[in-house]
């Protein structure tokens, strides 16, 4: 039996050989388990480097923020400590001034008594010299501790500094002037220990 040249059954009998012109290309084959290769431009490596750089920048920003927080805390702690130190120093100074004032008041009373005794001695040389020696010693003690006597005679009357015992007319003097000091005042720096007791012109 003969087949015609156009019989499709002849195709199976063709010998293997190079594909004839016009035949479709064979399907591409892939190997299982072989990863795809990166492109020659290295895009995968660049994206990885960018990710690492972004992580580093984030860590650096966090570290910088923490550093600023710690510095701010240190500055506030230092300021609080300075305020505390100044407050303690001020309290200590005020306590010392109060202690001096309390002692000064007792010494001042002794000074007042000695001054009255000196006036009462009235020319008794031996008694006067003894009283005056003690009186000068107490005055020097007060002075060493910054305590000064206040004698406002001739000054304008100040109710914050003076205690008016009475008023009296004084010729040639305007009203409100201290014309006589009955008892001297004392002060420690800006602190008034005792006001001066005075007579004021009417």
C-alpha positions in Angstrom: 0.0 0.0 0.0 1.3 3.4 -0.9 0.7 6.7 0.8 0.4 9.9 -0.9 2.9 12.6 -0.3 0.4 14.8 1.5 -0.7 12.0 3.9 -0.2 13.2 7.5 0.8 9.7 8.5 4.1 10.3 6.8 5.0 12.9 9.5 5.7 10.3 12.1 8.0 8.6 9.9 10.2 11.6 9.2 13.7 11.2 10.6 14.9 13.4 13.4 16.9 16.3 12.2 17.1 20.0 12.2 13.8 21.8 12.2 12.6 22.8 9.0 12.2 26.5 8.2 8.9 27.7 9.5 8.5 25.2 12.3 7.6 26.7 15.7 10.5 26.9 18.3 10.6 24.2 21.0 9.3 25.2 24.4 11.8 26.7 26.9 12.9 24.4 29.7 13.6 25.5 33.2 15.7 23.8 35.9 13.9 23.2 39.2 15.5 24.7 42.3 17.8 27.2 40.5 17.1 30.7 41.8 16.7 33.5 39.4 19.8 35.5 38.8 19.9 39.2 39.5 20.1 41.6 36.7 23.5 42.9 35.6 22.7 46.3 37.0 22.7 45.0 40.7 19.3 46.3 41.6 18.8 43.8 44.4 22.1 44.7 46.0 21.3 48.5 45.9 17.9 48.0 47.5 19.5 46.0 50.3 22.1 48.7 50.9 19.4 51.3 51.0 17.4 49.3 53.6 20.5 49.0 55.8 21.2 52.7 55.5 17.7 53.6 56.4 17.9 51.4 59.5 21.2 53.1 60.5 19.6 56.5 60.1 16.7 55.5 62.2 19.0 54.2 65.0 21.1 57.4 64.8 18.0 59.6 65.1 16.8 57.6 68.1 20.2 57.9 69.8 20.3 61.6 69.1 16.8 62.1 70.6 17.8 60.1 73.7 20.9 62.2 74.1 19.0 65.4 74.0 16.5 64.1 76.5 19.3 63.1 78.9 21.0 66.5 78.4 17.8 68.3 79.2 17.2 66.2 82.3 20.8 66.9 83.4 20.3 70.7 82.9 17.0 70.7 84.8 18.6 68.6 87.6 21.5 71.0 87.8 19.2 74.1 87.9 17.1 72.4 90.7 20.2 71.7 92.7 21.5 75.3 92.3 18.1 76.6 93.5 18.1 74.2 96.4 21.7 75.2 97.3 20.8 78.9 97.2 17.7 78.4 99.3 19.6 76.5 101.9 22.3 79.2 102.0 19.6 81.8 102.4 17.9 79.9 105.1 21.2 79.4 107.0 22.0 83.1 106.7 18.5 84.1 107.9 18.8 81.7 110.9 22.2 83.2 111.7 20.7 86.7 111.5 17.9 85.7 113.8 20.3 84.2 116.3 22.4 87.4 116.3 19.3 89.5 116.8 18.2 87.5 119.8 21.6 87.8 121.4 21.9 91.4 120.4 18.6 92.4 122.1 19.9 91.0 125.4 23.3 92.8 125.0 21.5 96.0 124.0 19.5 95.9 127.2 22.7 95.7 129.2 24.1 98.6 127.2 21.0 100.7 128.0 21.4 99.9 131.7 25.1 100.8 131.7 24.4 104.1 129.8 21.8 105.0 132.5 24.3 104.0 135.2 27.0 106.3 133.6 24.6 109.2 133.6 23.7 108.5 137.3 27.4 108.4 138.3 27.5 112.2 137.7 31.2 112.8 138.0 32.2 109.9 140.2 35.5 109.3 138.4 36.2 105.8 139.7 32.7 104.5 139.1 32.4 106.3 135.8 35.6 104.9 134.4 34.6 101.3 135.4 31.1 101.6 133.9 32.5 103.2 130.7 35.1 100.5 130.3 32.4 97.8 130.4 30.1 99.8 128.2 32.8 100.3 125.5 33.5 96.6 125.5 29.9 95.8 124.8 29.6 98.4 122.1 32.7 96.9 120.4 31.2 93.4 120.6 28.0 94.7 118.9 30.0 96.4 116.3 32.1 93.3 115.5 28.9 91.5 114.7 27.6 94.2 112.4 25.1 95.7 114.9 25.0 99.5 114.9 23.3 102.0 117.0 20.8 104.4 115.3 20.5 108.0 116.5 18.0 109.7 114.2 18.0 113.2 115.8 17.4 115.8 113.1 16.0 113.3 110.6 12.5 113.1 109.2 10.3 110.8 111.3 9.9 107.4 109.7 7.2 105.2 111.4 9.0 102.1 109.9 12.2 103.0 111.7 11.2 105.1 114.7 8.8 104.9 117.6 7.3 108.3 118.5 6.8 108.7 122.2 5.4 112.2 122.0 5.3 115.4 120.0 6.4 118.9 120.9 6.6 122.3 119.2 10.1 123.2 118.1 11.0 126.7 117.1 12.6 126.9 113.7 11.9 123.3 112.9 9.2 122.0 110.6 6.8 119.4 111.8 7.6 115.7 111.6 11.3 116.0 112.5 12.9 114.0 115.3 14.0 116.6 117.9 15.0 114.3 120.7 16.1 110.7 121.0 14.9 109.0 124.2 16.4 105.6 123.4 18.7 104.8 120.5 17.7 102.2 117.9 19.8 99.3 116.6 20.0 97.5 113.3 21.8 94.5 111.8 22.5 95.4 108.2 19.0 96.1 106.7 17.3 94.3 109.6 15.9 96.6 112.3 16.5 95.1 115.7 14.9 97.9 117.7 13.4 101.2 116.6 14.6 104.4 118.1 12.2 106.0 120.6 11.9 109.6 119.8 10.1 112.9 120.3 8.8 114.5 117.1 8.3 118.2 116.3 4.6 119.2 116.0 
